[in-house]
Amino acid sequence: MDKETLFDLSADNLDDVKPIAEVFDLSGKVAVVTGTVGLAMFVINRLAECGASVVFGGRSEEWGEMTEQLMKERGYHIAYKQTDVRKAGDCEALVAFAEEKYGTVDIVVPVAATWAARAFVDVKEDEWDDILDTDLKGQYFTVQAAARSMIKGKKGGKVVTIASVAYRGDDILKIAMMTPYNAAKAGVTGVTKGIAKELKQYGINVNCVAPGGMLTPGAIMNNRSSSEIYGPKWDEVVAKCGSETPCTPNPDDVARMVLVMCSDVSDFMYGQTIEVDGGSQFSFQESPWSYTMDGGAHA
């Protein structure tokens, strides 16, 4: 083919490109989110800001009602239902509530999670169960219920699971002690791939976002529980090692990527895990060592 024909191949397709404002327009969409504060609050905010009606659920009625009120004050279509994601029946009830309130579901983001830093030899069965049931089982059955609604609605949909860089074995630098959380989040990435292969036929995109460190109420509370067990030495070591690990003070840094994956941007993506971790795997250069550029250490 000549150059003009090849040029037209690109130019003609440009006519079919959706304006970027429409790519992120979620008007008329119904989203289900689990969790109430931390990352969940910021995901709820971004989805609602782009026009989605959002139903969310979490264990704490106090936090749930406070978040609902806050979002309504911002003018969003929002509804809270008390939900314990450790129970499959609660996950189903949350989706049923969303359908009753707004219609079949288009988006689901199961954010609710917990963790506890414990030495492997100290982990108790109830601690293991709480983490795995919240972080893995809860996501599985929330997505299952939402997927049934999406299939029924025949409009396709977006599933964005939430892992953590813990899925690849990352945890507290030089401390570790997150084996149940490692297992749960690795499970989330595996489940994401399996679900993606099954749901593509229905026009449903399934992908995963894996955050790194975030300053959230849950992180503060969970670290406090470890401090109570392991004492002042724990606080000292965590403070020292924590300063070497990227941690965003604003979970919106992650919520924006979740929003992207809930939009038409992810139309050609299936079963992917996107890491948003501040570059935790890298050792970043701290001085400009150039000898040819102005401002370089050896210029």
N, C-alpha and C positions, 0 to 999 in steps of 0.2 A: 504493500500500500504506500501511496505517496504521503508526504508530510501533511498536506491539507486534509486528506481523509483521516489521518491519525489525529490531527487537531480536532476535527469535527466530532470524533469519537468521544473526546473529553468534553468539548463544548456542549454537545447535545445533552449529555448526562447532567450538566450543570443546571439545566432547566428544571430537572426533577428534584433538585436539592431543596429540602425544607428550610425555611428561615430559622435561624438559631433560636429566636424567641419561641417558636413553635416546638422546637426540639425539647425545650425544657418546660413547656406548658403542660401541667398536669391537671388542668381544669376538667372536671367531670370524672376524674379518677378517684377510686376509693382505696385507701391504704390502711394496712394493719401493721402496727408496731408494738413490740413488747418492750417493757421498761418504762420508767417514769422520769428519772433524772439522768445526769451525766450525758453520755453519747445519745441515749434515747431521746432526751429532750431536744437536742439539737437536730436530730433526724426528723422528729415530728415538726419542728419549726420550719425546716427547709422544704419538706414535702408540702406542708400547708401553705407556705409562702408562694410556692409555684402552682397553687390552685387545687391541690388534692384535699378531699375530705378525709380526715385521719381519725381512726379509732385505735386507741392504745390501751394496753393492760399491764398491770404490775401488782405485786403483792401488797405494797404499802398504800393503803387508801389515802393516808394523809398526803403523801407525795403525789399520788395520782390526782387527787382533787385540786391540789395547789397548781400542778402543771396544767390541768384542764382549764382552770380559771385564768391562768396567765395567758394561755393560747387564745382563749375567747376574747380577752382584753385586746389582743393583737388583731382581732377581727377574723379569726380562722374558724372553719367548720371542724369541730373537734368533739370527741366523746371518749370518756374514760370508763373502763369496766374493770373492777377488781379481778385479778387473774393470778393464779399460781401456775406458772408454766411447767412445774414439775408434774402436773396432772394433765394427762391428755384430754380429759373431759373439759378442763378449763380452757385449753387451747381451742377446742372445738366451739365452746360457748362464746369465746371472744370473736371468732369469725362469724358465728351465727348472729351475734349482736351487731356486727358491722353490716351484715346483709340486711338485717331488719331496719337499721338506721339509714343506710345509704344505698343499698343494692349490692350486687356481686362485687367481689374484691378484684382489684387490678394490680395491687402492689403489696408485698409483704416484706417486712424487715424485722426479723426476730433478734432484738438487741439484748434483751434481759440476760444477765450473766452474773456469776459470782466466782470468787476464788479465795483461797486461803494459803498463805505461805507456811508450809509445814515440812519438816524433815521427812524424807520418805519413810524412815523407820518409826515416825510418830503418827502417820496418817491413820485416822480411825474410819471405820466403815461408814458411819453416818456422815462424816465429812466428805468422803469419796462420793457417796450417794447424792449429797446435796449439790456438789459441783457438777457431776455428770448429768444428773437429772435436770438441772437448770440450764446448763450450757450446751448440752448435746440433745438430750431427749426433748427438752422444751422447744428447741429450734425445729427439730424433726417434726413434731406433731403440730406445731403452729403452721409450718410450711405445708404440711399435708392437708390440714383443714382449709388453708387459703387456696391451695392448688385445686382442690375439689370445687371451690367456689369459682375460680378462674375458668375451669373446664366447663362448668355449668353456664357461665356467662358468655362463653364462645367469643371472647374479645382478646385472647392472649393475656399476657401479664408479665410482671417483673418480680423475681424472687432475688433478694439480696441477703444472703446469710452473713453472719458476723463471726469471724474467727479472731485471731490475734497472732502476732508474730510468735507467740508461744507454740503455735502449731509446728514450727520448724525446730523446736527445742529451746528457743530463747526464753529466758525468765529473768530473775533478778541477778544482775551481773555479779559474778564471783560468789553467789550464794546459792542459786538454783532453788530447790525447795518448792517447785510448782508442778509436781508430776501429775496430779489429777487434772489440773488445768491444761497442761501440755496434752494429755490424752484427750480431753474433751474438745479442744480446739483443733487438734489433728483430725479428730473424728468429723468435725464440721466441714473441713476441706474435702474429706473423702466423700461424705454424704452429698456435698454440693455437686461433685462430678457425677455421682450416680443419679441424682435427681435431674440434673441437666440433660442427661441422655434420654430419660423417660419423658420429660415434659416438652422437649423441643417440638414434638409432633402437634402440640396444642397451641403453638405460637408463644410459648412461655420461655423467657430467658432466665436462666438460673446462674448467678455468679456470686462471688464472695468478696468481702472487704476484710482485710486483716490489719487492725490498728496496732500501733506500738504503744508506748507509754502515754497515758492521758491523766490529767489531774481531774478526778471525778469524786463525788461523795462516796461511791462504792470503794474506790481505791483507798481513800483515806480511812474508811471504816475497817476494811479488811486488813490494812497494814497495822491498824491499832490493835486488832485482835492478836496478831502475831507478836506485837510488842509486849502485850500483857503476858504471853506465854514465855517468851525468850529473854525478856528483860532489857536493861539499859544497853548492854553490849549489842543487841540487835539494832537498836536505834542508831547507835554509833556507826556500825558497819553499813547499814542501809543508807544513811545520810552520805557517807563517803562514796559508796559505789553508785548510788542513785544519781549523783552529780555527773557521772560519766556516761549515763544513758539518756538519749534524747527523750524528752517528755513534753508534750504540748500542754500548755495551761488552758487551752481552749479546744474542747472536743469538736467544735465546728470545723477544725482542720480536717477531721475525718468525715464528719457529716456531709461536707460538700462532695466528697468522693462517693458516698452512699447515694446522694441525690443524682449524681451523674449516672450511676449504674441503674437507677430507677427510671431514667429518662430514655429517649430514643437513641442516645449515644451508644447504649449497649445492645442495639438491635442485632449486631453481627458477632456477639460474644456469648459463649456458652461454657460453663464450668470453670471459669477463670478465678483465680485468687489474686486480688490487687492489694499490695502491701502499702500502707500509709503509716510510716514509722519514723519519719525524720532522719532516715538514713542510718538506722541502728547497726547495720552490718558493715558500715564503712568507717575507716579511720581518716577523718577529714584533715586536709592540710590546713595549718593555722597561720602560716606566714607565706607571703608572696616571694618565692625563691628565685624569681626571674632575674637574669642579669641584662636583659634587653629591654625591659619595660620600665617606664617611670614608676617609682614607688616600690619596685622590686628590692628585696633585701640586699642584692648584690649588684644593683644597677650602678 
